[in-house]
Amino acid sequence: MLLPALSEACRKVGFRGRRTAPAGDPVESIQADGEVVVIRYRDGSAQVLAPTQDGLVALFVSATAAAG
């Protein structure tokens, strides 16, 4: 159920470019370029949604901790 919902959400992103989140939000920014959506978190992790040939999306997750 999650994969079709992510696929539909990715298709409905209403902007292109990068938007920063408000202070206090765990999300740092969201970037949408073409069909790929990248969500960056303040802890240094990221999620990437990219389309696949079957019309769904692949979800890639980076769990790299922020340096500091």
Residue pairs with C-beta under 8 A, 6 or more apart in sequence:
3 56
3 57
4 56
6 49
6 56
6 57
6 59
7 51
7 55
7 56
7 57
10 35
10 37
10 49
10 51
10 57
13 32
13 37
15 32
16 32
16 33
16 34
17 31
17 32
17 33
18 29
18 30
18 31
19 29
19 30
19 31
20 28
20 29
21 27
21 28
21 29
21 30
25 42
26 41
26 42
26 43
27 39
27 40
27 41
27 42
28 40
28 41
28 42
29 39
29 40
30 37
30 38
30 39
30 40
31 37
31 38
31 40
32 38
35 50
35 51
36 48
36 49
36 50
36 51
37 48
37 49
38 46
38 47
38 48
38 49
39 46
39 47
39 48
39 49
40 46
42 66
43 65
43 66
44 64
44 65
44 66
44 67
45 61
45 62
45 63
45 64
45 65
46 61
46 62
46 64
47 59
47 60
47 61
47 62
48 59
48 60
48 61
48 62
49 57
49 58
49 59
50 57
50 58
50 60
51 57
51 58
52 58
